Amino acid sequence: MLFEDRSAPSQISRMRQVALDALRQYPITVARLRLLNHGFNTTFRVDTTDGRKLAVRVSVNSRRSAGNLAAEMAWLAALSTDTDLNVPTPQPNTEGGLVTHVWSDDLRRDTPCALFSWLPGPDLDNDDKATPARLRAVGRATATLHRHADRWVMPSDAELPAIDTPLMDSPNRLTADHELLTPERRIILDAAFSEVEGRYLELFDGPRSRPLHADLHLGNLKWHRGRLYVFDFDDSGMGLPMQDLAIAAYYLRPAASLEDALLAGYAEVASLPTYSPAQYEAVVASRNLVLLNDIVDTANAGFRELLPTYVPNTIAKLRHYLETGVYRHDIDGLLVRGR
């Protein structure tokens, strides 16, 4: 049976074995392995026999090259030592490497796995944990990331992908045959893609790219005892600071107070990037294109179940964006499931 045809519990079970195989290559003894997230990648909490807590990520759907992974790990290690940001610190395996590859029969390839220090606390998207005060902290952390990226020297064997197009660094799957991407829906998709692409060309006409997190949503942020924790740098790439802000805004809407707090917090640490409202809205809207592009070709069972509602909802939101110039989630006529 193909991995993408398995149920979510079956997929998790298979990736649990990959994680255990990888963990045998680290100087730890596993006492317990518990699922944290099964989404684009699969992450488990690791409890060791000597009482430590860690997190292991199995890169199920990641397109990261060896150079990309090296850059991600090197940047996280540098952020851990150079700044006061709370980020997951990569843990070396027994050979000193920060990435461990394990063959998966289900994925039919060597699968990258990485072990990280543990980050405490609930995600900010959990039980209304997001508040304006905490989003100001997110803004400050984002500015700190960008200031560090400006001066950080990437190792010679590392590279991050350019994320200077509407689909970031992903191949365009929106042009492939898919029963839910009907000719009528493709008209809206094509129009939205064209509008966003034009704004990207404006934005990248001159400014220098630098490393970005590129996935700053509330599920990649934790809050514990008054401290913010930022994790999941798997989408990090070379782009412009405003992209991190616009990507975060996609997940905050329609909560204007949270979006305003994010920008205000950023301005406490660094000058806000320069962009026009139309450019900003285009990058917000492009996030929906990125997610649709991922989900139409995902192997994740849970995401595949969302497709019948996610696709029409996406079309409705992009149509509204084209008509008004503003991207919103709270429009009339959306189906219940899928965002």
N, C-alpha and C positions, 0 to 999 in steps of 0.2 A: 504494500500500500504506500502511495506517495505521502510524504509528510504533510502537504497541504490538504490532503483528504482526511487526515486524522482529526479526531475531536480535540478540543482544547486540553482536557485532562491527559489524553494520550500524548499530545505534543509536549506537554510539561514533563511528563514522565520520561520521555526520550531525552529531553534537554537536561533533566536532572542527572541522568547517567553521564552525559557529556561533561557536566560540571564536576561530578565526582571524579571522572577520569583526569580532568585537568588539575584538580586539587591534590592529586597524588604527586604532582610535580612541585609542590610547595612545602616548605619546612613546617607544616602544621599537621595535626591529626584532627580530623573532622568528627565532632560529636553529634552534630545535627545540621540538617540542611532544610531550610524553609523557603518556599516561594515568596518573592517580593513582588514581582511583576512579570507577566507574560504578554508582551506587546510586540513592538518592532524587534526588540531583543528579549532575552529571558534572564532575569536576575534573581539570585537566591541569597538569603542571609546564611552566613556560615558561622556556626558556634563551634569553637575548638575545645579540645579537652582541657586546655589550660585556662579556659575562661574568657578568651577573647571573642569579639564579634567582628566579622568582616563581611564583605559583599562580593560575590563573584558574578560577573556578567558573561553570558554566552551570546556571542554575536550571531544571531539566527538570520536576520535579514540584512545585516550591515554590508555595505559595499566598500568598506574601508580597505585600502591597500596597506601593505606593510609599512610604507612611508607615512601614510595617514595615521596609522595606529601609533607609530613611533612618535609622531608630532603630538598627538593627543596626550600620550603618557608623559612626554617631556614637558609639555605645557602645564599639566596638572602638578607634576613634581615641582616645577618652578613656582607656580602659584602657591603651593603649600609652604615653600620656604621664603619667598620674596614678599608676600603680602599677608594681611591678617584675614583674608578670606577663608572661610571654612569649606574646603572642597575635598573630595575623596582622593587620598594619596595612593598611587599605584604601589602594590607590594611585589617585590621580586620573587621569582621562583627559585628553585635550588641552583639554577645555572646563572642567576642574576638577571634574567630577562623579565620584562614587564608585561609581556604577552605570551601566552602559552597556546599552542595549536593542538587540537585533538581531532582525530578523524571521526566524522559522523556518517554512519551508513544512511541515515534518514536524509541528511542534507547533501550527501554525496560529495563531501569536500572536507578538507581540514578546516576546523572551526576555531576562530580566535576566541580565547577566553582571557579575562583579566580579573585580578583580585585587587580589591580596594579596601582602604580603611573604612570603618563603620561610621555612618552619620546618624545621629540620634534624632528623634522627634517625628511628628507627623508631617506629611506633605501639606503644602499650603492650599491645595485643592481639596483637602479633607475636612469635612464638618465646618465649613465657613471659617477656616483659619485665616483667610486673606482679609486684611484690613488696610485702610490707607496708610497707617503707620508702618506696617510691614512691607507694603509696596514701595514706600519711600526707601526702606532699607534695600529692597531689590534694585531700585534705581541707583543707589549709591554703590552697590556691589557691581552692577553692570558697568558703571563708569570706571570703577577700580580695575575690572577686567580689561577694559579698553586701554587704560593708561599703562597697565603692565604690558599689554600686547604691543604697544607702540615701541617699547624699549627692549622687549625680549628678543633674543637671538635664537632662532630655531636651529637645532642640530643639523649638520650637513647631510645626514642620512634620512632626514624627515621632511615631510611636505604635507600641507593641508590643501584640499581641493578648493578651487575658485568657486564661490557661490554668487556669481554675478549675473545669473539668468533667472527667469521666473520659476524654474524648477530646481534652483540651486545647482547641485552637481549630479542630479539624477537624469537618466535617459528618459526621453519623452514617451510615456506609455499611453498618453491620452489619444494618440492617433491610431492605436491598435484596435482591432476588432473586439468589441465587447457588447453583449446584448443590452446592457443598460445605457451605453453611450449611443443613443439613437441619433439619426440625422438632425432632428430638431434640437436636441441637447447639444450636439456638436457645434451648432451655429453660435450658441451662447458661449460655449467653451472657447471656440476659436476667437470670438470677439474679445472676450476677457483676456485671453492669452496675448493677443495683439496689443491691447491697451497697456497691459502690465509690462510687456517686453519693451515698448517704447519708453516707458518711465525708467526702466532699468538702464537703457542705453543713455538716458539723460544723467542718471545718478553716477554711472561709472565713467563718465566722460571727463577724466582727469584725476579725481581723488585717488589716493593710494590705499590699497586694501591692507587689512591687518587681520590677525586671528580674531574670530568671534565664537561665542558659544553656539549661537544659531538655533537654539531650541529652548529659550527661556520661558517655559510655561509653568504654571503653578505645581504641576506634578513633578517637576524637576527641581523643586525648592522645598526645603524643610525649615521648620521653626521650632527651636527648643530652648527654653529658659532664656528668652530674650535675644537669641542669636540666630542668624540666618545661615543656612547651609545650601550650597549650590552644587548640583551634580549632573550627571549624564551629559558628557561632552562628546558623545558619539557623532553628533552632527556638526561639530566644529569645523570651520572653514575660513577661507580668506574672503573678507567682504568689507562692508562699510558699517560703522557703528550704528547708524539709524536702523539697519536691518534687525539688530537685536531688540531695539525698542519696538519696532513695528510688529515683529513676530510675537513679542510678549503681549502687545496690545490686542492681537487677534484673539487670544484666549481670555482677555479681560472684558471684552465688550459683551453687553452694553453697560458695564459698571464704569461710568465716566470718572467717578471719584477715585477708583483704583488706577485707571490709566493716567489721570492727572498727577496722582501721587508718585507713580513710577517716574514720570518725566521730571517732577520737582525734585525727587531724590537724586536723580542723575545730575541735575544742575547744581546740587550741593558740592559735588566732587569735580565735575568737569563741565565745560561749556557744551550745551546741547548741539548735536550735529545740525548742519544747515540742510534744509530740504523744503520743498513746497508741499502744501497740503495734498495736492494731487499725487505727488511722488510717494508720500507717506501712505496714503490710502491704497495705492497700487501695491506696495510691499505687504500691507496687511492682507489685501485680497489674494496676493500670490501665495500666502500660506495655505489658503484653501485649495489652490491648484496643486501645491506640493503634496498635501495630504491625500487628495483624490488620486494623484499620480501614484502614490505609494499603495493606497488601499485597493486599487483595481488589479494589482499584481501581487498582493500579499499572500504569504503562506499561512498567516495567523488565522486560526479558525474563528476566533471571536470577531476579528475585523471583517472577515468575509461575510459574516452574518449581518453586518451593518449595511452592506452595499445597497440593498433594495431601498433603504431610506436615505442613506448618505448621499447617493448620487442625485436624486431629485432635489434634496435640500440644498446641495451645493449649487445646482443650476439656478434655483430660486434666489439664492444669495448673490450669485454672480450677476444675474439679471438685474437685481436691485442696485448693485454696485455700478453697473454700466449706465443705468438710468439716472442715478443720483450723484455718482462720484464718491459715495460713502459706503464702506463695507459694514454690514451689520449682521448679527445673528438673530435679532428679535424682530423678524418680519412676519407678516401674516401668511398663513397657508403652509407652514412647514409640517412635515410628518413627524410623528412622535419620536422615533428613534433616530439616532445618527446626528452628528454635528460636524 
